[in-house]
């Protein structure tokens, strides 16, 4: 139902709003440390990591760098600087990092790069609900309402219909086509 036509506006801030950037983006209980996808049959070893000048994911330096980039995005809206900060962490394949890089590219209007990074985040963790939300907003901004509805369904299957990510994307879908979004 519902005919497409004209995409949404440019999109705005959002997603941050005082949330702990390390709070779990799933419906599972959150922990003080970020949760990372488990890869069956493999152990994280230095042989697969970047050189020693890069922080390991569990390292406080990584957490501090991630928080700086998070604040750069949600408090200063300096998306280009945030992309550089996130990439310098050396964990582009981590879903939280890839998602924020995708979000930053979307905010800069680079939808092609944004899509690449959202897909990288979902490849790392197919249940990364915040990526499904942001990618759904990307779909709306590109005029792909049916795809945004698919993303909404994925969110519902991960965290239900009462989680913030579901409510946010559902509210965006309820806006008339062509309305400027603000998230």
N, C-alpha and C positions, 0 to 999 in steps of 0.2 A: 504494500500500500504506500501511498505518498509518492508523488512525482518528484524527481530530483530537481534539477535546475539550479543555477547559480550557487556557488560555494559560499561558505561562511566568510566572515571577515578575517582579519589578520590574527586573531587570537591575542590573548593578553598574558599577564603573569599567572601565578597560581601554582598549586601543587605544594607550595612550601608552607605558608601560613602557620608557622610555629611548630610544625611537626618535627620530630626528631628525625634527621636524615637517615639515621641508622635503624629507625623503627622498622620492623618487618613490614613489607608491602603485601603480605598475605593475610589471611584470616587467622593464621596461627598466632599464639601468644608471642609478644615481642620480647626480645632479650636486649641486654645492654650492648652486646656486640652484634654486628650485622650478621645475618645468616647468608651463607653462600651455597650455591648449588653443589650437590654431591655428584661426583662422576663415578659410576659403578666401575669397579675393577682398576681404578687408578688412584694413586696417591699424589698429592701436590708435592713436587720435589723441585729443587732449584734448577734441575736440568731443563725444565720446561718454562722457567721463568726468565724474565729479562735479567741483564747483568746486575751485579750487586748494588749498583747505584739506585736501583728501584726498590721501593718498599714492598715488603710482603703484605698480603691482604690482612693478616692478623696484627701487623705492626702498628703501634700507635702513630707512627709518622704517616701511614696511609690514612688512618682515621682522621687525623688532623688535616691532611691535605684535602680529603674528601669534603670535610666540613667547610673549609675555606672556599672550595669551588661551589658548594651548595649555597653558601651565603652570597657568593658573587652572583649567582643566578637569581635567587629569590629575594635578596635584599637590595642588590645594586643593579640588577638587570643588565649586567655586563656579560653578555653571552659569549662574545669572542674570547674574552679573557678566561671565562669559565671553561671553554673548550680546551684552551691551552693548558690550564691547570689540571683538568681531568686527564688529558692525554699524558701529561708529565708523570702521573701516578704510576704508569706502566701496567695498568690492569684494564685495558680497553675492552677485554672480553668479559669482564664482570658485569652482570645485568644492571646493577645500579649505576655504574659508571657509563656504560653504553647508552642507557636510557637518558641520562642527563645530557650526554653529548647530543643525542638525537633531539631532545627537547630544545637545547640551545640552538642547534641548526634550524629547527622549525621557527623559533622566535626570530632568528635572523632572516627568515624567508627562504632558506635553502632547503626546499622540500626534498630534493633528490638525496642530499647527504643525510638529512633527517631520517628518511626512510631506511637508508643503509644501516644507520645506527640503531633504530628501533628494531629492525630485523635481527641485528647482531645480538641485542639484548634478549629477544625472544628465543633465539637459537641457544643462548646460554641457559635460559630458564623460561620454558614455555608457559609457566604459570606466574610470571612476573606481572602482577595485576596492574601496577602503576604504568608499565610500558603499554599494556593493552588499553588503558585509559588514554594516555597521551597519544598513542598511535590512532585511537579512535577519533580524537580531536583533530589529528592530522588529516584523517579521512574526511571528516566534515569540512575542514578548511579547503580541501581539494574538491569538494562537491560529491564525494563518494558516500552518500547517505546509507546505502545498503551495506557497504563494508563497515561503516561505523556501527550499524546495528549488529553485525556479526561480532565486532569487538565487544559490544555491550553484552552479548550472550556469553562470550568467553569470560568476561568479568563476573557475570552472575554464576557461572559454573565454578569459579575459583573461590569467590568470597560472598556469594549471595547478592541479594538486591538491596541490602541495607548498609553496605560498606560505602565509604566516601567516594571511592573510584566509580562505583556503579551510579550513585546519585549524581555525581558531577557530569558524567557522559550522558546519562538519561536527560538531565536538565538541558544540556547543550542540544540534544536531539529534539527536545520539545520546542526549541526556539524556531520561529519561522525562518524558512530558507532565505538567505541573504542578510540575516541579522549579524551584526558584528559580534563576535564572541569576546568574552572577557575572562580568560583563564590562562 
